[in-house]
Amino acid sequence: MNNDKSAEDMVKGMGEVITSSYNLKGEPVGPRNLTGATTYGAHFSNTDADGNYVAAAQTTEADWFMQSLCSAHLDEKYQWGEGIGLADDMFITNEEWMSYEADVQAFVGLSAHAIVSNVLVDVLIVIKH
């Protein structure tokens, strides 16, 4: 690749995008129960189906984490012409890998995220392997 031009015109904006997040049960993702299963509001890519934290990494600054969002892309409103495509801008990404504790019995799966820009909500969709 031989390109000496800036990519600044490709940048649409920056900052924190997600203001609220919902899990597979449609519950708002909330605080993690540090002493047992999170029975309401669990982030399922970090837990088993019962809400027990099973990610190998322990968090120190947050209840939950997302990682390796390399396949992220922005689908722009009506990107193929007026009325053709999505009605809103949507940022779509997925977690490509996660390390879990040994012998997890009720594995949920890696999550995909569809972030609608006009409402700034993260909708978690799980991709099972």
Secondary structure as GFF3:
##gff-version 3
##sequence-region A 1 129
A	DSSP	three_ten_helix	8	10	.	.	.	ID=ss1
A	DSSP	beta_strand	20	22	.	.	.	ID=ss2
A	DSSP	beta_strand	73	75	.	.	.	ID=ss3
A	DSSP	beta_strand	90	94	.	.	.	ID=ss4
A	DSSP	beta_strand	110	116	.	.	.	ID=ss5
A	DSSP	beta_strand	121	127	.	.	.	ID=ss6
###
